[in-house]
Amino acid sequence: MLGLAGLLTRRNLIFTLMCVEIMLNASGLAFVAAGARWAQPDGQVMFLFILAMAAAEVAIGLAFVLLFHRTQLALDVDAASEMRG
């Protein structure tokens, strides 16, 4: 819930990426807790996939943030509507 609230209220791209990471970690925690509840290793396997996806999201997201900052000289999400091309 904290990640969604931050995603909806923040306008900075760095904070937006951090909120997405919080949501991914929360879903991973839910998988681990469900796996522990039913004594199955499936939750931990899914958590590994979520970690891999989070690492890829961070790499691509930070590359996008650097490119966006280079072109707009700001990290405001509302400035993205001015991008063309």
N, C-alpha and C positions, 0 to 999 in steps of 0.2 A: 504494500500500500504506500509505503514511503517513496519507493521508486516512481510509482505512477504520479503521486502528488508533485514530486520534484520535476518530473517530465512535463507536466501540464503547467507548472508555474514558472519555471526558469526560462530565461531567454538566451543564456550563454551556451554555446556548443559544448564546451568542456563539461559543464554541469549536466547537460543533456546526456552525454555519453556516460557519465558517472551514474546517472539514474538508470540507464539501460543496464549497466553492469550490476547495479543493486537488484534489479528485477531478475536478471539471469541467475545471480547467486541465490536469490530466494526460491526460484524454481528448482535449482539444484539441491537446496536444503530440503525442500519438500520431497524430492525423489529419494534422497538418502533416508529421511525419516520414514517414508512409506516402506522402503526396503527393509529397514530395521524392524518395523512393526510386523511385517510378514516373514521375517528371517530369510529374505532372498537377496542375493547380490545384485539384482537388476537395478536397484536404485543407485548403487555406486558406479555401475557401468554407464548409466545415463548421465550421471554427474560428470564423468570423464568426457563424454561427448559435449556436454554443456560447457565445460572448461575449454575444450578445443574451439568451440564456436565463439566463446567470449574472447579468446586470444585473437582469432581471425577478425572479430568485430573491432577490437581495439586497434589492430594494425591498420585496417581499412579506414576506421573512423578517424584516427589521428592523422593519417595521410590526407583525408578530406579536410580536416580542420586546418592543417598547415597550408593546403592549397587555397582554402577559403580565406584564411588570414592574409595570405600573400596578395590575393586579388582585391579584397575588400578593406583590409587594414582594420578589421573589427571581427569580433566573434559573436555578434548579435544574430540570432536566428531570423529576425525580421529583415535583415539585410540580404538574405538569400533570395528574396523575391526580385531583387534587382539584378541577379545574375542572368546572363544571356549566353547562348551558344552551347 
